[in-house]
Amino acid sequence: MTFHPASTMRIFTLLLIAIPCLSSCIAVAGVGAGALVATEILSDTPHVAHIPVDVDRIWPDTVENLTQMGATEMQIQNYPRVIQAKVYEGEIYVKVEAYDIDHSILRLQFRKNGFINNSTAESIMAELLNRYDFNGS
């Protein structure tokens, strides 16, 4: 078998051409996976309500209202203000954040059988907002 410099150059040239093509395929595959992850994250975004009341007033009301709504197995964390509980045959995650003076943000997410259930989350959010006394002390 003889060694030909011309054939070595052809192989080397083919490799130089093939490597960028292969790396772009890998990059496209990576971008596709990132889009799937972003879609999953975006579909998991909680329901959000801006409440014109100070967080120190809304937080205890939220705990009390969830208890009155039949929440069980409540895990309450005061800093950050987070509640995880079971309600309506599913799991609820509620977070109350201070936004500004006399302004709070309520984030709520509901899962049933491990899947996000937006319609139930929306009805729980509406029920919570109806229970708040925005005019009280």
ABEGO torsion letter per residue (X at the ends): XBBBAAAAAAAAAAAAAAAAAAAAAAAAAAAAAAAAAAAAAAAABBBBBBBABBAAAAAAAAAAAAAAAGBBGBBBBAOBBBBBBBBGGBBBBBBBBBABBGBBBBBBBBBBGGBBBAAAAAAAAAAAAAABBAABX
